[in-house]
């Protein structure tokens, strides 16, 4: 169930099967991303792969002494490129691996193009998704829906990605979906269709309890992607943005040249692997330790290496030191930038109010706090808008809803129209009317007592009170208590036992906070393995883009304003 | 058996986990356990075992995660963990995901397409061969024509009024010309010519590909031929008025095209660029390192431990050899890097990129492996080491013997306990020795007496404190407190026990020595005993006295080495745990073994001084400039490099002075690379290895598949299998295959309903059969 490993294994197999000799890896735009998530260049170099080329790049030279490993998505475009390539082969021999199911007719046209008999292998290797963490994958699709329905192109890409994931993990699952979302049902049906069509591919060794695929929709929980985050990975994504493990630091003031773009990959960065799920305070102290450790190992300029012991110490530490120096400078820069942003944008205070809006039900205090922060000049328009969005989502139907007043405040603050429009768009996207389940007020007795107790005890950390809605959903699922009327099975058969292998897919994108939740569930729940996926992995910015792309606000602008007006009258 | 005097009393030392019996030493505990509990109480054993296995499992998982070799995709599924959740990083290894091959489909389609082409080419080649088989210049033209006509039936002149290619009408001026290869008709303008050298090249190449190897002497010829061929074909288009073409064969454009394509393929196959040759050498060197390095490391480790399994000279020879290979790798990759740099026009950027990447990976390789090469002791050091080792072995032997003896003694003791006190003097005298030991049996008095000398040991103090706490807590009746305290105590004891084990070993060694002495004395005593029975008691008491004196000696002795190496060693221990150190850890408190490595380190380094600084410098020099992907990857080899840093480090000694100035943050810093020095040409590495590249199979692997026969019938693809045979049988075989091929093709065409194709094919088939029959007639 480790998705990073699954993809990595595919790539290793490709390289292994091509035998010894100099090799070039021929990829398309998407597979380049897929490969780069699981392999570093130096790792792949050691397997005699020396060049990385894009199939669509025009200025490739004829190098008959190289073997070509092609890892491509089987799109029409790529097949055409490949046909051209085979007609005039640039390399001595071709090993073709397609990341998904390819049609028979495409195979035929490829075969007919191979007049010089340079193709030695044609296989489907289902590494058709971005493996972010061992338990988290993404398809890097931003804006998957038009209104409430799928963009057809994205639906087919998502279906491909999801079926590829199932194949790479060798799972033939039962499917459950969120009833309130038409898109979830549609995707479920598409996946089912593929499973039926390619039944011989999906014939795996039966497990006692069949795996489960749960399809959810982002609109059921629009709160989570709107919150500021305080664990390392999530925070970096929220404040700096992670794109295929790469972080763009070029906007950081006074950044050095080699740190413009850094890579954070748990696969080969020990510090990151150990700290990605820790919160900011802990990272601060860990980075301090790292620094001290580093200082200790750092060879001192003036220190004379006189005795053999000195030299020995130096040389022994040198490789570690060198490795560390890269890690240290990278993380120190990243964490430094994070803390700069936190203080510059007054994020501690903002986050506290955000958490209050998300987790507590005290309307007047929340309103007061939001109003107070809107007056604060240090709060950016982005954060101001997000506070109002959270307020709007939570107190959408509250009797004394004062959203219009807050909107006025936003306008007075000088928040651009784009953001103000987004407030209603977010409500339209994830408001009460859309949600299938209740985000804010738990219904069953256990949950109420839990919340009550929580209120009594006080919270441990104000900034991380929020628990994504996904947690409850999965918790219920694991305990076999997830309601079938809200999350029905696709098809007649249902699961008797509690599920063991679970794949959750969030249409409209997952978040790193949810990834953390799943990570923790994996660690604490015996015998259960959960993999989380989404059309993308969101931070607030990308989530707002997603909302914008769905085009909901323009169509429903009036209807969104109607209830607010009516509440004002009351 | 479990002599629990006070259930509340805390006992420490070598307690048997099953019967709580206190045993003197680790060895005894072991033997006791084996003797007495081997059969009973599977539960406890099972528990312990499962614990150990769990730990092992966890460790394996960890290792697996870190290790690169995760690809061992065995069929073992994952077990679900019943006792708790698992970090996704720790999920059990999984098998390779689903795959589906389209190769057979692909080959089927391709074969259908290609067969036609292959048949066509083969046909042409066979005819061409016949056309060139006789001496053209010395044969009359009429005869030539006859032969030519026999090779392929010429199309009737009357059937073709216009040139099929350009459409011009044939007449007296515009005469018809027959293609000698397919028999078709075209006009002079559309006619092409094939020069004899080209024809020879084409036909001989097909033969060559059937025999084992192309001899290098032949290739320049053929290249020459091809050039001439193309020139002549050019000139032929312009104007060749004379009808006589002794050294050329007329043919149509189609046949010529097909043949030229074929020629290109042959050229590509024969041509190996320099980079490939160098690269193959480079890989050979790397393989050599992969073979030799582990062997050397094994030797060096054994030599450094003072063992005499390997000879020092041999090891140092090997070391030099390995280092030579490293140098070679460096030189080769350097050469690859600079390939074609002075050419005009400069090579394609991709070529340069390829060269850089090869160089980079070679550097990584050297970096990674070189760090793992430990140094060897010098001769003197080795002698010393050997001596040490001998001593140690001696000690170990004594230790073992002593342990055995002790065990025996304990047995006797027990027996003698049961036996009446009325024993003869011998027995008493025997007991005289062990008497103080018995007192010490609880281990407490012993450790207590040591505690006086070793007040510095905080563990012990802690243990004492806690013990007293427990006693107090017990007295107060606070049971839960007692429990937590006991838990603490157990942990402390574990720690302490480990320390004690070392000490105990030391102790028992001393005891053994002392016992030897005693036994000697006893021997003497025994001799006198019968004569002087009375004196015997006195002697026994004397023994006890010497014994106690000995104890003091042990203590002081123990203290000295315990402290001295530590101070001596302080820096070493502080330098982060090195694997070698930790592996030595169980031994390290015993003074001699701990001193051992020191002598290695401090000694002057005779070997490797020349090579290491150079190569390390060049690595560090190269790495930053080639850093293309991720910063942290560069250091990935360091993980391996540290595996034996203790032993490897002395060789860095000399280099450290240079390194000192090297600040890793200023990566651009230029450091002279020793290999750029043109004055010191390394012994040419290519001479000695010339025969290797030939042994390397350069042909691509032919994957086995059901359609292989179809591709194999292409005579040009037929690789070395047939071996060096005479031409005739090969051709026959070829023909037979060709016939099969065509038959299959006819079948296919029939099925597809392409009747015209069937016709052409049957024609082909007939022809082939004819040739075959003729040939058979000829050979018979």
Interface residues (C-beta under 8 A of the other chain):
Chain A: X1 X2 X5 X6 X8 X9 X10 X12 X13 X16 X19 X20 X22 X40 X41 X42 X43 X45 X46 X48 X50 X51 X53 X59 X60 X61 X63 X64 X65 X66 X67 X92 X93 X101 X102 X104 X107 X108 X110 X111 X112 X114 X115 X116 X117 X119 X120 X121 X122 X123 X124 X125 X126 X127 X133 X134 X135 X167 X168 X169 X170 X201 X202 X204 X205 X258 X262 X263 X265 X266 X268 X269 X273 X299 X301 X305 X308 X309 X310 X311 X312 X313 X314 X315 X316 X317 X318 X319 X320 X321 X322 X323 X325 X326 X327 X329 X330 X500 X519 X521 X522 X523 X524 X525 X526 X527 X528 X529
Chain B: X70 X71 X73 X77 X80 X81 X82 X83 X84 X85 X86 X87 X88 X89 X91 X93 X94 X95 X96 X97 X98 X99 X100 X101 X102 X103 X105 X106 X107 X108 X109 X110 X113 X114 X117 X265 X268 X271 X272 X273 X275 X276 X279 X283 X348 X350 X351 X353 X354 X357 X358 X360 X361 X364 X365 X371 X571 X572 X575 X576 X578 X601 X602 X628 X629 X630 X631 X632 X633 X634 X635 X636 X637 X638 X641 X642 X645 X646 X649 X650 X652 X653 X655 X656 X657 X659 X660 X663 X664 X665 X700 X701 X703 X711 X717
